[in-house]
Amino acid sequence: MGMDEIIEVANQNPVTWLATVEEQVPHVRGLLLWFADETGFYYHTASSKPLAEQLARNGAVEAAFHHTAGSFGDSKMLRVNGKVEFVHDPALEQRLCEERPWVLANRAVRSDTEVCIFRIARGSCHFWELTANGREREIPRVTFP
């Protein structure tokens, strides 16, 4: 297992369950991964959402992706944990608006909010499969930047 395989699985299975923590209470929500590359796992949200506030206060997160290969018995889960960084890059913001035009529509509805691009930029990843059930501590992990 290497980072190339991890990036490929994440990009092919963009539905993500992202966990944050606020005042020692976990919060999990579904998000669509925008993209993953060697610099991290990229997402976006609105500045007015509780998610943006939670990330600003405590950037520790875990994301889970489910990849089904044929049958559920052959499926695997990719788990990524690390720290979030907010990304302020006009070129990336332009790319987001081109690739996901509904972001502009949402911004028009709420003029008091901005788009927050964030990435999980440092952390570790691993695949979990049913064959590893009960032996999670033995699963090799890949660290990224």
Buried (B, 14 or more C-beta within 10 A) or exposed (E): BEBEEBBEBBBEBBEBBBBBBBEEEEEEBEBEBBBBEEEBBBBBBBBEEEBBEBBEEBBBBBBBBBBEEEEEEEBBBBBBBBBBBEBEEEEBBEBBBEEBEEBEEEBEEEEEBEBBBBBBBBBEBBBBBEEBEEEEEEEEEBEBE
